Amino acid sequence: MFNLFKNKNQPPLQSSAVLRVIGDRSSGKTTYMASLARWPNADPDSPVQAITAVNEGGEKLLSQAQNILEQGLELERTPLALTVSDVNDCTLQITLKEKKLGSKLLNLNISSKDYSGEFFDGLLHQSKNTQLDEYLEDCLQCNGILFLVDGSSRRKDLEYANGLDKLLLALDRNDLGGSKRRIALVLNKCEQSDLWVNRDKPAFLASARFPQVCRKLQSWQQMGGGDIEFFAASAFGMLGSKYPEPNVNLLSRSRGGVTAVIKNPKLWRPFGLVAPIYWLCTGSRHPELDKG
C-alpha cells in the first residue's frame, strides 16, 4: 500500500494504492525493483532525495542489488511461489523533495508484490489453473498495476495483448466500489539505443512497438475501466552524457527481448523508475521524475 504525507508541521496529504508488478519472464521485474531499492549514484538535481528499505522484503531487494547486480552478475529468475502468500512483499520508502506542495519532503511508502513471470505466462497460455486463479484473485485486490515489458520484445505484442484480455476482463468483473484502477505500461530496458532516443515520448514509443497492447488498454480506459499511462525506464541507465552508451554488457537478444548485466557498477544510475510509481499513487505525472 502507498501512503503519501507531508512533514509534521503541516496537515498530511495522504493517498494510498495497492501495487502489483506483472510482466513476462524476461521483462526485468525483480531487477527493476532491486535497482529502485539500491538507487545508486543519485542525481543531486533529482526530486528523489532517498529510497530506504523498510521491511525484510525490501532488505532482500537491496541485498540482491548490492551482492549480485552491483557485482556485474545476473539475478536468478523469481521462482513461482506455491501460494500468493509466499510471494515476496517488499516495502520501500521513497522520499521526494516537493517544493510545489509547500513542503520540503514528501514520503511515498510503497509495498508491492513482484509476481514470477510464470503468472503472466499463465495468462497467455492457460485457461484453467487453480494457482493462476489464486494469483489473479490477488491481483484483483489492487488498484495500481505496474505492467513491465522489455521494450525490445515487440514481436510478442499479440501475445501480451491476449494476456491482457484475460486480466482486463477479470478486472472488469471485480467491483472496486467505484474507485478506478490505474495501469502503468512501463517500457523497460530503455538503455538500448533504439529505445533511448525516444525515452521522452513513452506513449509514442509504446504505440509504435506494442500497438495491439496499447489498443487494448486504451479501449479499456475509454469504456471506463480505469486510467492508463505510459513510461520509459532503465534499471541500469547510460554511460556518458554527450555521447551516451548503454551501461550494460549484453548477454543475449531474442524474440523475448534482451538480457544484460551492468557494465560499470561505479557509474550505475537507473532511469525512470520512480515516475510510474508516483503516478500510480497520486494519479498525476511528475515532470521532473519524467526526466529521469
Kinemage of the C-alpha trace (Angstrom):
@kinemage 1
@onewidth
@group {chain A} dominant
@subgroup {mainchain}
@vectorlist {calphas} color= white
{ca met a 1} P 0.000 0.000 0.000
{ca phe a 2} L 1.147 3.511 -0.738
{ca asn a 3} L 0.905 6.285 1.845
{ca leu a 4} L 1.695 9.856 0.908
{ca phe a 5} L 2.145 12.520 3.560
{ca lys a 6} L 3.737 15.893 4.297
{ca asn a 7} L 6.017 16.739 7.183
{ca lys a 8} L 4.837 17.055 10.782
{ca asn a 9} L 4.416 20.815 10.634
{ca gln a 10} L 1.618 20.694 8.054
{ca pro a 11} L -1.661 18.801 7.673
{ca pro a 12} L -0.803 15.498 5.996
{ca leu a 13} L -1.615 14.870 2.364
{ca gln a 14} L -2.428 11.190 2.095
{ca ser a 15} L -3.009 8.857 -0.791
{ca ser a 16} L -2.961 5.104 -0.960
{ca ala a 17} L -2.778 2.411 -3.599
{ca val a 18} L -2.070 -1.295 -3.700
{ca leu a 19} L 0.541 -2.252 -6.304
{ca arg a 20} L 1.202 -5.406 -8.272
{ca val a 21} L 4.145 -5.745 -10.663
{ca ile a 22} L 3.366 -8.007 -13.617
{ca gly a 23} L 5.197 -8.875 -16.818
{ca asp a 24} L 6.789 -11.617 -18.875
{ca arg a 25} L 9.690 -13.685 -17.536
{ca ser a 26} L 12.255 -11.566 -19.387
{ca ser a 27} L 10.809 -8.145 -18.560
{ca gly a 28} L 13.212 -7.472 -15.668
{ca lys a 29} L 10.706 -7.059 -12.819
{ca thr a 30} L 12.989 -8.038 -9.930
{ca thr a 31} L 15.947 -6.134 -11.380
{ca tyr a 32} L 13.697 -3.063 -11.667
{ca met a 33} L 12.640 -3.313 -8.012
{ca ala a 34} L 16.156 -4.114 -6.754
{ca ser a 35} L 17.577 -1.123 -8.648
{ca leu a 36} L 14.857 1.031 -7.110
{ca ala a 37} L 15.837 -0.200 -3.633
{ca arg a 38} L 19.538 0.486 -4.266
{ca trp a 39} L 19.031 3.836 -6.062
{ca pro a 40} L 22.770 4.194 -6.795
{ca asn a 41} L 24.610 7.422 -7.702
{ca ala a 42} L 21.529 9.570 -7.180
{ca asp a 43} L 21.436 12.763 -9.231
{ca pro a 44} L 21.540 15.700 -6.785
{ca asp a 45} L 19.106 17.568 -9.050
{ca ser a 46} L 16.570 14.725 -8.923
{ca pro a 47} L 13.350 15.157 -6.875
{ca val a 48} L 14.241 11.827 -5.229
{ca gln a 49} L 16.164 12.507 -2.043
{ca ala a 50} L 16.424 8.951 -0.743
{ca ile a 51} L 14.984 5.440 -1.042
{ca thr a 52} L 15.017 3.250 2.052
{ca ala a 53} L 14.213 -0.425 2.533
{ca val a 54} L 11.609 -0.756 5.291
{ca asn a 55} L 10.830 -4.455 5.690
{ca glu a 56} L 12.570 -7.798 5.144
{ca gly a 57} L 11.385 -7.953 1.531
{ca gly a 58} L 12.821 -4.512 0.835
{ca glu a 59} L 16.103 -5.502 2.513
{ca lys a 60} L 16.242 -8.594 0.298
{ca leu a 61} L 15.912 -6.414 -2.801
{ca leu a 62} L 18.708 -4.175 -1.544
{ca ser a 63} L 20.896 -7.212 -0.898
{ca gln a 64} L 20.245 -8.522 -4.415
{ca ala a 65} L 21.245 -5.154 -5.849
{ca gln a 66} L 24.456 -4.921 -3.824
{ca asn a 67} L 25.601 -8.545 -3.903
{ca ile a 68} L 24.507 -9.577 -7.387
{ca leu a 69} L 23.688 -6.689 -9.727
{ca glu a 70} L 26.480 -4.443 -8.444
{ca gln a 71} L 28.963 -7.263 -8.997
{ca gly a 72} L 28.061 -7.363 -12.686
{ca leu a 73} L 26.084 -10.584 -12.266
{ca glu a 74} L 22.611 -11.614 -13.404
{ca leu a 75} L 19.731 -12.186 -10.982
{ca glu a 76} L 18.176 -15.625 -10.929
{ca arg a 77} L 14.611 -15.825 -12.146
{ca thr a 78} L 11.982 -15.336 -9.473
{ca pro a 79} L 10.644 -18.816 -8.625
{ca leu a 80} L 6.933 -19.475 -8.910
{ca ala a 81} L 5.560 -19.307 -5.371
{ca leu a 82} L 3.394 -22.178 -4.150
{ca thr a 83} L 0.742 -19.727 -2.960
{ca val a 84} L 0.164 -15.988 -3.292
{ca ser a 85} L 1.039 -15.549 0.395
{ca asp a 86} L 4.540 -16.837 -0.433
{ca val a 87} L 5.185 -14.038 -2.966
{ca asn a 88} L 7.836 -11.632 -1.708
{ca asp a 89} L 6.212 -8.483 -0.283
{ca cys a 90} L 8.631 -5.550 -0.494
{ca thr a 91} L 8.264 -2.252 1.341
{ca leu a 92} L 10.338 0.809 0.440
{ca gln a 93} L 10.150 4.459 1.442
{ca ile a 94} L 10.741 6.959 -1.351
{ca thr a 95} L 11.494 10.456 -0.049
{ca leu a 96} L 10.868 13.274 -2.534
{ca lys a 97} L 11.728 16.949 -2.409
{ca glu a 98} L 8.345 18.514 -3.163
{ca lys a 99} L 8.585 22.301 -3.213
{ca lys a 100} L 5.410 22.713 -5.260
{ca leu a 101} L 3.373 21.280 -2.366
{ca gly a 102} L 4.809 23.793 0.072
{ca ser a 103} L 6.631 21.037 1.886
{ca lys a 104} L 10.316 20.188 1.962
{ca leu a 105} L 9.769 16.434 1.941
{ca leu a 106} L 7.176 14.011 0.662
{ca asn a 107} L 7.295 10.325 1.582
{ca leu a 108} L 5.859 7.541 -0.535
{ca asn a 109} L 5.768 4.312 1.449
{ca ile a 110} L 5.262 1.587 -1.125
{ca ser a 111} L 4.534 -2.053 -0.538
{ca ser a 112} L 4.418 -4.227 -3.627
{ca lys a 113} L 4.371 -7.835 -4.739
{ca asp a 114} L 6.629 -8.955 -7.576
{ca tyr a 115} L 4.951 -11.905 -9.280
{ca ser a 116} L 7.017 -14.537 -11.038
{ca gly a 117} L 6.920 -14.295 -14.842
{ca glu a 118} L 5.065 -17.607 -14.842
{ca phe a 119} L 1.991 -15.690 -13.649
{ca phe a 120} L 1.867 -13.696 -16.865
{ca asp a 121} L 2.810 -16.800 -18.856
{ca gly a 122} L -0.241 -18.438 -17.314
{ca leu a 123} L -2.424 -15.585 -18.529
{ca leu a 124} L -1.051 -16.160 -22.020
{ca his a 125} L -1.338 -19.918 -22.262
{ca gln a 126} L -3.560 -21.428 -19.562
{ca ser a 127} L -7.307 -21.285 -19.242
{ca lys a 128} L -7.952 -23.376 -16.134
{ca asn a 129} L -5.368 -23.448 -13.380
{ca thr a 130} L -6.061 -23.196 -9.645
{ca gln a 131} L -2.794 -21.439 -8.893
{ca leu a 132} L -3.340 -18.940 -11.713
{ca asp a 133} L -6.838 -18.247 -10.368
{ca glu a 134} L -5.346 -17.561 -6.938
{ca tyr a 135} L -2.784 -15.149 -8.379
{ca leu a 136} L -5.444 -13.427 -10.457
{ca glu a 137} L -7.740 -13.064 -7.467
{ca asp a 138} L -4.908 -11.428 -5.532
{ca cys a 139} L -4.125 -9.158 -8.469
{ca leu a 140} L -7.742 -8.007 -8.475
{ca gln a 141} L -7.344 -6.596 -4.967
{ca cys a 142} L -5.013 -3.863 -6.219
{ca asn a 143} L -5.869 -0.518 -7.753
{ca gly a 144} L -2.382 0.049 -9.194
{ca ile a 145} L -0.735 -2.310 -11.696
{ca leu a 146} L 2.795 -1.768 -12.993
{ca phe a 147} L 2.845 -3.711 -16.276
{ca leu a 148} L 6.511 -4.071 -17.221
{ca val a 149} L 7.567 -5.064 -20.744
{ca asp a 150} L 11.006 -5.378 -22.283
{ca gly a 151} L 10.966 -2.590 -24.876
{ca ser a 152} L 12.851 -4.902 -27.265
{ca ser a 153} L 10.182 -7.639 -27.188
{ca arg a 154} L 7.925 -6.026 -29.800
{ca arg a 155} L 7.396 -9.355 -31.573
{ca lys a 156} L 5.392 -10.522 -28.557
{ca asp a 157} L 2.868 -7.692 -28.906
{ca leu a 158} L -0.017 -10.009 -29.870
{ca glu a 159} L 0.752 -12.446 -27.037
{ca tyr a 160} L 0.832 -9.650 -24.482
{ca ala a 161} L -2.434 -8.229 -25.827
{ca asn a 162} L -4.097 -11.641 -25.494
{ca gly a 163} L -2.848 -11.974 -21.917
{ca leu a 164} L -4.199 -8.520 -21.111
{ca asp a 165} L -7.610 -9.605 -22.422
{ca lys a 166} L -7.932 -12.106 -19.558
{ca leu a 167} L -6.628 -9.676 -16.962
{ca leu a 168} L -8.827 -6.763 -18.052
{ca leu a 169} L -11.891 -8.993 -18.234
{ca ala a 170} L -11.249 -10.158 -14.680
{ca leu a 171} L -10.700 -6.565 -13.527
{ca asp a 172} L -13.971 -5.554 -15.136
{ca arg a 173} L -15.830 -8.251 -13.214
{ca asn a 174} L -14.336 -7.233 -9.896
{ca asp a 175} L -16.011 -4.165 -8.449
{ca leu a 176} L -13.719 -1.757 -6.606
{ca gly a 177} L -16.587 0.148 -5.098
{ca gly a 178} L -16.495 2.957 -7.602
{ca ser a 179} L -12.751 3.667 -7.473
{ca lys a 180} L -10.820 3.302 -10.708
{ca arg a 181} L -7.696 1.255 -11.152
{ca arg a 182} L -4.557 2.609 -12.746
{ca ile a 183} L -2.316 0.647 -15.100
{ca ala a 184} L 1.155 1.969 -15.864
{ca leu a 185} L 2.636 0.402 -19.011
{ca val a 186} L 6.394 0.693 -18.481
{ca leu a 187} L 8.769 0.028 -21.370
{ca asn a 188} L 11.834 -1.315 -19.597
{ca lys a 189} L 15.465 -1.659 -20.742
{ca cys a 190} L 15.340 1.706 -22.484
{ca glu a 191} L 19.116 1.978 -22.275
{ca gln a 192} L 19.037 0.205 -25.652
{ca ser a 193} L 19.883 2.893 -28.208
{ca asp a 194} L 16.790 2.435 -30.404
{ca leu a 195} L 14.620 2.964 -27.296
{ca trp a 196} L 16.757 5.617 -25.590
{ca val a 197} L 16.303 8.159 -28.392
{ca asn a 198} L 12.530 8.210 -27.757
{ca arg a 199} L 12.568 7.843 -23.960
{ca asp a 200} L 10.945 11.282 -23.587
{ca lys a 201} L 7.975 10.132 -25.725
{ca pro a 202} L 6.826 6.964 -23.935
{ca ala a 203} L 3.280 6.991 -25.362
{ca phe a 204} L 4.671 7.228 -28.903
{ca leu a 205} L 7.241 4.541 -28.162
{ca ala a 206} L 4.623 2.209 -26.697
{ca ser a 207} L 2.186 2.634 -29.592
{ca ala a 208} L 4.959 2.112 -32.153
{ca arg a 209} L 6.312 -1.043 -30.501
{ca phe a 210} L 3.200 -2.559 -28.923
{ca pro a 211} L 0.225 -1.248 -30.923
{ca gln a 212} L -2.143 -4.082 -30.007
{ca val a 213} L -1.353 -3.829 -26.294
{ca cys a 214} L -1.943 -0.084 -26.447
{ca arg a 215} L -5.265 -0.510 -28.251
{ca lys a 216} L -6.450 -2.980 -25.579
{ca leu a 217} L -5.503 -0.584 -22.785
{ca gln a 218} L -6.959 2.482 -24.487
{ca ser a 219} L -10.225 0.658 -25.198
{ca trp a 220} L -10.387 -0.411 -21.532
{ca gln a 221} L -9.865 3.204 -20.460
{ca gln a 222} L -12.449 4.567 -22.905
{ca met a 223} L -15.024 2.095 -21.583
{ca gly a 224} L -14.478 3.417 -18.071
{ca gly a 225} L -12.387 0.517 -16.768
{ca gly a 226} L -9.668 2.750 -15.328
{ca asp a 227} L -6.747 5.001 -16.234
{ca ile a 228} L -3.583 4.220 -18.169
{ca glu a 229} L -0.271 5.985 -18.628
{ca phe a 230} L 2.956 5.146 -20.439
{ca phe a 231} L 6.522 5.318 -19.129
{ca ala a 232} L 10.078 4.531 -20.216
{ca ala a 233} L 12.646 3.154 -17.769
{ca ser a 234} L 16.046 1.540 -17.458
{ca ala a 235} L 17.305 -0.273 -14.366
{ca phe a 236} L 20.939 0.211 -15.442
{ca gly a 237} L 20.966 3.543 -17.299
{ca met a 238} L 23.646 5.029 -19.530
{ca leu a 239} L 27.334 5.926 -19.521
{ca gly a 240} L 28.236 9.459 -20.518
{ca ser a 241} L 26.010 12.375 -21.450
{ca lys a 242} L 27.373 13.910 -24.644
{ca tyr a 243} L 27.824 10.560 -26.374
{ca pro a 244} L 25.807 8.194 -24.154
{ca glu a 245} L 26.067 4.438 -24.415
{ca pro a 246} L 24.196 1.718 -22.503
{ca asn a 247} L 25.780 0.829 -19.161
{ca val a 248} L 25.319 -2.877 -19.882
{ca asn a 249} L 27.102 -5.908 -21.193
{ca leu a 250} L 24.620 -7.627 -23.499
{ca leu a 251} L 24.339 -11.358 -22.811
{ca ser a 252} L 21.641 -12.346 -25.296
{ca arg a 253} L 18.999 -10.993 -27.632
{ca ser a 254} L 15.894 -12.941 -28.621
{ca arg a 255} L 12.245 -12.622 -29.549
{ca gly a 256} L 11.508 -12.066 -25.851
{ca gly a 257} L 13.909 -9.122 -25.577
{ca val a 258} L 17.433 -8.629 -24.270
{ca thr a 259} L 19.373 -9.993 -21.298
{ca ala a 260} L 22.179 -7.876 -19.899
{ca val a 261} L 24.252 -7.105 -16.794
{ca ile a 262} L 25.851 -3.882 -15.553
{ca lys a 263} L 28.999 -2.851 -17.397
{ca asn a 264} L 30.298 -0.238 -14.929
{ca pro a 265} L 28.755 -0.540 -11.426
{ca lys a 266} L 30.603 2.577 -10.220
{ca leu a 267} L 28.592 4.681 -12.691
{ca trp a 268} L 25.278 2.867 -12.225
{ca arg a 269} L 22.368 5.299 -12.364
{ca pro a 270} L 18.852 3.987 -13.180
{ca phe a 271} L 16.404 5.978 -15.285
{ca gly a 272} L 12.646 6.473 -14.906
{ca leu a 273} L 11.944 4.003 -12.099
{ca val a 274} L 10.056 6.311 -9.723
{ca ala a 275} L 7.838 8.135 -12.265
{ca pro a 276} L 5.276 5.320 -12.771
{ca ile a 277} L 5.091 4.647 -9.019
{ca tyr a 278} L 4.377 8.326 -8.342
{ca trp a 279} L 1.585 8.300 -10.948
{ca leu a 280} L 0.099 5.024 -9.670
{ca cys a 281} L -0.091 6.554 -6.214
{ca thr a 282} L -1.219 10.114 -6.961
{ca gly a 283} L -2.868 9.982 -10.393
{ca ser a 284} L -0.603 12.842 -11.509
{ca arg a 285} L 2.617 12.841 -13.512
{ca his a 286} L 5.685 14.472 -12.026
{ca pro a 287} L 7.516 16.468 -14.768
{ca glu a 288} L 10.886 16.210 -13.035
{ca leu a 289} L 10.579 12.459 -12.422
{ca asp a 290} L 9.652 12.006 -16.089
{ca lys a 291} L 13.098 13.396 -16.949
{ca gly a 292} L 14.743 10.534 -15.118
